[in-house]
Amino acid sequence: MFAKRPEPTAAAAPIADQLSLLQTALQRHLARMQEVNAATHDQLRAEMRAVTEQLQARTPTDLMTAWTEYVTDAAERSTLTLDALRQRGDVFLDHEAAGNPPVLIYDYEVVVDGKDLARPSNYMLLRIKPDSFDIEVKDWKRPYVIIDPRAGHGPGIGGFKPDSQVGVALSDGHPVYFVAFRPVPEPGQTLADVTHSEAAFLRYVRDHHRDAPNPIVVGNCQGGWATAILAATNPDLTGPIVLNGAPMSYWSGRLGQDPMRYTGGNVGGVLPVLALADLNGGRFDGANLVLNFETLNPGRTWFRKYYDLYANVDTGVGRFLEFERWWGGFFLMNEAEMRWIVENLFIGNRLGKNEARLETGRPIDLKHIKAPIIVFASHGDNITPPQQALNWIVDTYTDETEIEVLGQRVLYMVHEEVGHLGIFVSSAVAKREHSQMASTLKTIEALPPGLYEMIIEDVQGDGHGKRFTVRFDRRKMADILSIGDGRHEEPAFAAVARLSEQLAESYETFLRPVMQQMSTPDIASMAKTLHPMRAQRSIFASTNPAMSGIAKRADDVRNDRHPVSQDNPFLLTERLWADAIEAQMNFATSARGMLAEMTFLWMYAGPWGQWYGRKNIGKRIRKSADELRALPPVAEALARLEQGGFAEAVVRMLILLANARGNVRKDRLDRSAQLMHEQEPFASMAAGERAHLIHAQDLCVRFEPDAALAALPKLLRTAEERRRAFDLVKYVVGDESEMEPASKALFTGMRDQLNAAPRTIGAAAE
């Protein structure tokens, strides 16, 4: 009666996929907007009730008095706010006149200047002086090297207050170095030159701390991918590396949530970078990047920040100026640097796919990183969402087994709510996440190779401050992918990458000569001075005649201040008005994000986009299980599965027990590290020898767990060795009552197996 509906053709399938993406994105945007609007509506209604109750509770005379008090307070706050903006303008101009030095609160000295190296750069290595903070630094402890982001701002955010990355490392007695940079790059400077400078910095640190292991390198945001490149191209120079909020896989994100990644496709790829650099004499102004960050959340950056200053002007000016000193320091990049970043990260996603080249003939292979890696991301980060921070792991390695085969340790930690800047500047994050990472980094090399999630849990205080428990759970690649909702939209970015290449070629052929002729030093200087990010600061500075007298009037107000009571109905009305304005701006921002995503998916996610971008998708080389098993490290370890002695047996038993649990508690990791450094025969081993031992035993357990367990009697040949081995293992894993059921069963089984073995075996019997 009814004709059978035909199956979709191959050509129709991409259209259906595109419509599905558009529908999913639209539904999520609308659902989120509805949820936020409902919460905002409830908040505004509660505030409206509070205002109404205050108005009804007062007589007309009381209201007139309240109005007079409010008007007086509002006028005084306006004067003080204007003075705070004047101070910000003065700080901005003074900071620029001083060359935009780092905003570190610590004293420091420049120990290596990149401009003096064979390949000059505007980077420099600072040694942090802890003297003024009465901290004793121990040179034998592993040094820290912190690399701040060069993403429009200047350096120093990693150490601009005591509760910071610098503060955490210093308080534990570690020597701390800071990689900073000047506002203007050296002529012809490239990202390769920057990496050469950073490698020279690490050689300096290593040469001046010969009794310490290789330095820990901490990279924040853009400094994170710079750290990964440094570790991949100079694997022998770094100790463990920490990537904080680093955008390593820029194509990744969640539909309906992370619209910033669509910017490149909607504005023409790298084209705006080339045009802006040409108009600025070959340099890209970092103020453009800062402006782009601010447009992500204008309700916060263009309204709420200033209203909060106005509302709390009696107490909040110092904090406001402290942050604005960093936020208002704008730095330049050469066009070649910014173009490399855009084409290899933001548009091409080449670094995450192991396709980037630092320079001709120098590919970047993230598998070459030898040191342990810790990745810190947050669900509250709308600049580097967790998928962008983590998906490079999935793209780089075949699976978690390959990580083990390579002897690598990759740990990741995902915060639930902290924003992008909070990852670097939040005191709470410094006290919790960064302090626990710092503690973990001391012992991380005692962890068996593999992929782990680092989980921090709060423990009720016992009168000695807040405490935490930390554990490391074994993870698979599927666990990383489960953080997102699939990667179905990512092929669309390949079309953007190809379009960007072609637009850049056309621009360089036809428009670049004209743009470069239009640009003069005077025009470039004027464009820099009048940039909105600079103009909004300098216009309020004391150099503006219209601001004369503001400082004196502000002093007079502070000397005779008349703050209004917090329950004043007109003050409550003001707060209601401010919240309503921010809510409207947030709604407009959400609508703009929805429009940007829908436009991107409509343009690039359909059949045309898939065809057009197919050459830029690339092919991932995946190794099969048999290929991994045939790799030299695996074959060598398995060939020696029944060879070795006491050391091999103890490490193998610890790995077997850890695998049975599926996680490693930090206290056990600490005891394991203590065993490796203080007990023989481990204490006499070199660090590389211990690492090779752990790696080999991990491979035996990974590929032949039953055979590895069965071979234990051949490694522990005497009753005395078995007793001592069990004592050491028990010390690390704790009392049997503390063991999980699976671990306890395995531990009991190993003990019974060895007790049942002959008293002496093999060479010992002879």
Residue pairs with C-beta under 8 A, 6 or more apart in sequence:
8 16
11 607
14 606
14 607
14 610
15 606
15 607
17 488
17 605
18 601
18 602
18 605
18 606
18 607
21 255
21 488
21 489
21 601
21 605
22 598
22 601
22 602
22 605
24 255
24 256
25 255
25 256
25 594
25 597
25 598
25 601
26 256
26 594
26 598
27 256
28 254
28 255
28 256
28 257
29 256
29 590
29 593
29 594
29 597
30 594
31 256
32 256
32 257
32 590
33 587
33 590
33 591
33 594
36 586
36 587
36 590
37 583
37 587
40 579
40 583
40 586
43 579
44 576
44 579
44 580
44 583
47 572
47 575
47 576
47 579
48 576
50 572
51 569
51 572
51 573
51 576
54 567
54 568
54 569
54 572
55 63
55 569
58 66
58 569
63 569
66 568
66 569
66 570
67 570
69 562
69 564
69 565
69 568
70 564
70 568
70 570
70 571
70 574
72 562
72 564
73 562
73 563
73 564
73 568
73 571
74 564
74 574
76 557
76 561
76 562
76 563
77 310
77 311
77 313
78 310
79 550
79 553
79 554
79 557
80 313
80 314
80 317
80 554
80 557
80 558
81 306
81 309
81 310
81 313
82 540
82 547
82 550
82 554
83 550
83 551
83 553
83 554
84 309
84 313
84 317
84 320
84 321
85 540
86 540
86 541
86 542
86 547
86 550
86 551
87 317
87 321
88 320
88 321
88 324
88 328
88 537
88 540
89 537
89 538
89 539
89 540
89 541
89 542
89 543
89 544
89 547
90 541
90 542
91 321
91 324
91 325
91 328
92 324
92 325
92 328
92 534
92 537
92 538
92 541
93 537
93 538
93 541
93 543
95 101
95 325
95 328
95 329
96 183
96 329
99 182
99 183
100 154
100 182
100 183
100 329
100 330
100 331
101 154
102 108
102 126
102 154
102 155
102 156
102 178
102 180
103 154
103 155
103 156
103 157
103 160
103 325
103 326
103 329
104 126
104 128
104 155
104 156
104 159
104 160
104 166
104 178
105 159
105 160
105 161
105 162
106 128
106 129
106 130
106 132
106 133
106 159
106 166
106 170
107 128
107 129
107 131
107 132
108 126
108 127
108 128
108 129
108 178
109 126
109 127
109 129
110 124
110 125
110 126
111 125
111 126
111 127
111 177
111 204
112 124
112 125
112 200
112 201
112 204
113 124
113 125
114 120
114 121
114 122
114 123
114 124
114 181
114 186
114 194
114 197
114 200
115 121
115 122
115 124
115 186
117 196
117 197
117 200
118 196
119 192
119 193
119 196
119 197
120 186
120 189
120 193
121 181
121 185
121 186
121 189
121 193
121 194
121 196
121 197
122 181
122 182
122 183
122 184
122 185
122 186
122 189
123 179
123 180
123 181
123 194
123 197
123 198
123 201
124 179
124 180
124 181
124 182
125 145
125 177
125 178
125 179
125 180
125 201
125 204
125 205
126 177
126 178
126 179
126 180
127 175
127 176
127 177
127 178
128 159
128 166
128 170
128 176
128 177
128 178
130 136
130 137
130 170
130 176
133 162
133 170
135 170
135 171
135 173
136 173
137 170
137 173
137 174
137 175
137 176
138 173
138 174
138 175
139 175
139 209
139 211
139 212
140 209
140 211
140 212
141 172
141 173
141 174
141 175
141 212
142 174
142 212
142 213
142 214
142 215
142 216
142 239
142 441
142 442
143 174
143 175
143 176
143 177
143 205
143 209
143 212
143 215
143 216
144 165
144 166
144 169
144 174
144 175
144 176
144 177
144 215
144 216
144 218
145 177
145 178
145 179
145 201
145 202
145 205
145 215
145 216
145 217
145 218
146 158
146 159
146 165
146 166
146 169
146 176
146 177
146 178
146 179
146 217
146 218
146 220
146 223
147 179
147 198
147 217
147 218
147 219
147 220
147 223
147 226
147 227
147 230
148 155
148 156
148 157
148 158
148 178
148 179
148 180
148 220
148 223
149 157
149 220
149 221
149 222
149 223
149 224
150 181
150 222
150 223
150 226
150 286
150 331
150 333
151 221
151 222
151 286
151 289
152 286
152 287
152 288
152 289
152 290
152 293
152 330
152 331
153 286
153 290
153 326
153 327
153 329
153 330
153 331
154 180
154 181
154 183
154 326
154 329
154 330
154 331
155 178
155 179
155 180
155 181
156 178
156 180
156 326
157 220
157 326
157 421
157 424
157 425
158 164
158 165
158 166
158 178
158 218
158 220
158 424
159 165
159 166
159 167
159 176
159 178
160 322
160 326
160 425
161 167
161 322
161 425
161 427
163 427
163 430
163 431
164 424
164 425
164 430
164 434
165 218
165 220
165 424
165 430
165 434
166 176
166 178
167 430
168 430
168 434
168 435
168 438
169 176
169 216
169 438
170 176
172 438
172 439
174 216
174 438
175 205
175 209
175 212
177 201
177 205
177 215
179 198
179 201
179 223
181 331
182 331
183 329
183 330
183 331
183 332
184 283
184 331
184 332
185 283
185 332
185 333
185 334
185 337
186 193
188 334
188 336
189 334
189 336
189 337
190 334
190 336
190 337
190 340
190 359
191 229
191 336
191 337
191 340
191 341
191 358
192 358
192 359
192 362
194 226
194 337
195 226
195 229
195 230
195 233
195 234
195 358
198 226
198 230
199 230
199 233
199 234
199 237
202 214
202 215
202 217
202 230
202 234
202 237
202 238
203 237
205 215
206 214
206 215
206 237
209 215
213 239
213 687
214 236
214 237
214 238
214 239
214 371
215 238
215 239
216 239
216 240
216 241
216 242
216 441
217 227
217 230
217 231
217 238
217 239
217 240
217 241
217 242
218 227
218 241
218 242
218 244
219 225
219 226
219 227
219 228
219 241
219 242
219 243
219 244
219 246
220 244
220 245
220 246
220 423
220 424
221 244
221 245
221 246
221 247
221 383
221 384
221 420
221 424
222 246
222 247
222 341
223 246
224 243
224 244
224 245
224 246
224 247
224 248
224 389
225 243
225 246
225 247
225 248
225 345
225 351
227 238
227 241
227 242
227 243
227 246
228 241
228 243
228 246
228 248
228 351
228 366
228 369
228 373
229 351
229 356
229 358
229 364
230 237
230 238
231 237
231 238
231 241
231 369
231 370
231 371
231 373
232 364
232 365
232 366
232 367
232 368
232 369
233 358
233 362
233 364
233 368
235 368
235 369
235 370
235 371
236 370
238 369
238 371
239 371
239 441
240 371
240 372
240 373
240 374
240 441
240 444
240 445
241 369
241 371
241 372
241 373
241 374
242 373
242 374
242 375
242 376
242 437
242 441
243 373
243 374
243 375
243 376
243 389
244 376
244 423
244 424
245 376
245 377
245 378
245 381
245 383
245 384
245 389
245 420
245 423
245 424
246 375
246 384
246 389
247 345
247 346
247 383
247 384
247 388
247 389
248 351
248 352
248 388
248 389
248 390
248 391
248 392
249 349
249 352
249 387
249 388
249 389
249 390
249 391
249 392
249 395
250 261
250 345
250 346
250 347
250 349
250 352
250 388
251 261
251 349
251 352
251 487
251 490
251 493
252 261
252 385
252 387
252 388
252 391
252 484
252 487
252 490
253 261
253 385
253 387
253 388
253 484
254 385
254 387
254 484
254 485
255 485
255 489
255 597
256 594
256 597
257 385
258 382
258 385
258 387
258 388
259 593
259 594
259 596
259 597
260 296
260 382
260 383
261 388
261 493
262 596
262 597
262 599
262 600
263 292
263 596
264 270
264 342
264 346
264 347
264 496
264 500
265 492
265 493
265 495
265 496
265 499
265 600
265 603
265 604
266 596
266 599
266 600
268 499
268 500
268 503
269 342
269 347
269 496
269 497
269 499
269 500
269 501
269 503
269 504
270 339
270 342
270 343
270 347
270 500
270 503
270 504
271 500
271 503
271 504
271 507
273 284
273 335
273 338
273 339
273 342
274 335
274 339
274 504
274 507
274 508
274 512
275 507
275 511
275 515
276 284
276 285
276 288
277 283
277 284
277 335
277 338
277 339
278 335
278 512
278 515
278 516
278 519
279 515
279 518
279 519
279 523
279 524
279 527
280 332
280 519
280 524
280 527
280 528
281 519
281 521
281 524
282 334
282 335
283 332
283 333
283 334
283 335
284 332
284 333
284 334
284 335
284 337
284 338
285 330
285 332
285 527
285 528
285 531
286 330
286 331
286 332
286 333
287 330
287 528
287 531
287 532
287 533
287 534
288 531
290 327
290 330
290 533
291 531
291 532
291 533
293 301
293 383
294 301
294 302
294 533
296 382
296 383
296 589
297 382
297 586
297 589
298 585
298 589
299 582
299 583
299 585
299 586
299 589
300 582
302 585
303 578
303 581
303 582
303 585
304 578
304 582
307 578
307 582
308 316
309 316
309 317
309 320
311 574
311 575
311 578
314 561
314 563
323 425
324 537
328 533
328 537
330 531
330 533
330 534
342 500
343 350
343 497
343 500
343 501
344 350
344 351
344 356
345 351
347 493
347 496
347 497
347 500
348 355
348 356
348 497
348 500
348 616
349 493
349 497
350 356
351 364
351 366
351 392
352 391
352 392
352 395
352 396
353 395
353 618
353 620
354 363
354 364
354 365
354 366
354 367
354 395
354 396
355 363
355 618
356 363
356 364
357 363
357 364
358 364
366 392
366 396
367 396
367 397
367 406
367 408
369 408
370 407
370 408
372 408
372 409
372 410
372 411
372 441
372 444
372 445
372 447
373 408
373 409
373 410
373 411
374 411
374 412
374 413
374 437
374 440
374 441
374 444
374 454
375 389
375 390
375 393
375 410
375 411
375 412
375 413
376 389
376 412
376 413
376 415
376 423
376 433
376 437
377 384
377 385
377 386
377 389
377 390
377 412
377 413
377 414
377 415
378 386
378 414
378 415
378 416
378 417
378 418
378 419
378 420
378 422
378 423
379 385
379 386
379 414
379 415
379 416
379 417
380 415
380 416
380 417
380 418
380 419
380 422
381 389
381 418
381 419
381 420
381 423
382 419
382 420
383 420
384 420
386 414
386 483
386 484
387 483
387 484
389 412
390 412
390 414
390 480
390 483
391 480
391 481
391 484
391 487
393 410
393 412
393 451
393 477
393 480
394 477
394 480
394 481
395 620
397 403
397 406
397 477
398 622
398 623
398 628
399 476
399 477
400 450
400 451
400 474
400 475
400 476
400 477
401 625
401 628
401 702
402 623
402 628
403 409
403 410
403 449
403 450
403 451
404 448
404 449
404 450
404 698
404 699
404 702
405 628
405 631
405 633
405 634
405 699
406 449
406 633
407 449
407 633
407 691
407 692
407 695
408 449
409 444
409 445
409 447
409 448
409 449
409 450
409 452
410 450
410 451
410 452
411 440
411 444
411 451
411 452
411 453
411 454
411 472
412 452
412 453
412 454
412 475
412 480
413 433
413 437
413 453
413 454
413 455
413 456
414 453
414 483
415 423
415 429
415 433
418 426
418 428
418 429
422 429
423 429
431 466
432 456
432 468
433 456
436 454
436 456
436 468
436 470
436 666
437 454
439 470
439 666
440 454
440 470
440 666
440 669
442 670
442 673
443 666
443 669
443 670
443 672
443 673
444 669
445 673
445 687
445 690
445 691
445 694
446 669
446 672
446 673
446 676
446 694
447 472
447 664
447 669
447 672
448 655
448 658
448 664
448 694
448 697
448 698
449 694
449 695
449 698
450 474
450 698
451 474
451 475
451 476
451 477
452 472
452 473
452 474
452 475
452 664
453 472
453 473
453 475
453 479
454 470
454 471
454 472
455 470
455 471
455 472
455 473
456 468
456 469
456 470
457 468
457 469
457 470
457 471
458 466
458 467
458 468
459 466
459 467
459 468
459 469
460 467
461 467
469 665
469 666
470 665
470 666
471 663
471 664
471 665
471 666
472 663
472 664
472 665
472 666
472 669
473 662
473 663
474 659
474 662
474 663
481 487
489 601
489 605
491 605
491 609
491 610
491 613
491 617
492 600
492 601
492 604
492 605
492 609
492 610
492 613
493 604
493 613
494 613
494 614
494 615
494 616
494 617
495 604
495 608
495 609
495 610
495 612
495 613
495 616
496 604
496 613
497 613
497 616
498 612
498 613
498 615
498 616
499 612
528 534
529 535
529 538
538 544
540 547
541 547
542 548
542 551
564 570
564 571
565 571
603 609
604 613
623 631
628 634
629 635
629 638
629 703
633 695
633 696
633 699
634 699
634 703
636 696
637 695
637 696
637 697
637 699
637 700
637 703
638 699
638 700
638 703
638 704
640 696
641 700
641 704
641 707
641 708
641 711
642 711
642 714
642 715
644 715
645 715
645 716
645 717
645 721
646 681
646 715
646 716
646 721
646 724
646 725
647 681
647 682
647 685
647 693
648 693
648 696
648 697
648 715
649 712
649 715
649 716
649 721
649 725
650 675
650 725
650 728
650 729
651 693
651 694
651 697
652 697
652 700
652 701
652 708
652 712
652 715
653 712
653 725
653 729
653 750
654 672
654 729
654 732
654 733
655 694
655 697
655 698
655 701
656 701
656 705
656 708
656 709
656 746
656 750
657 729
657 733
657 743
657 746
657 747
658 664
659 701
659 705
660 740
660 742
660 743
660 745
660 746
661 740
661 742
661 743
668 732
668 733
668 734
671 731
671 732
672 732
675 682
675 728
675 731
675 732
676 682
676 683
676 690
677 683
679 728
682 690
685 693
697 708
700 707
700 708
701 708
709 750
709 753
710 753
712 750
712 753
712 754
713 753
713 754
713 757
713 758
713 761
714 761
714 762
716 722
716 725
716 754
717 760
717 761
717 762
717 763
717 764
717 765
718 759
718 760
718 761
718 764
719 759
719 760
722 754
722 755
722 757
726 751
726 754
729 747
730 736
733 739
733 743
733 747
736 744
736 747
736 748
739 747
758 765
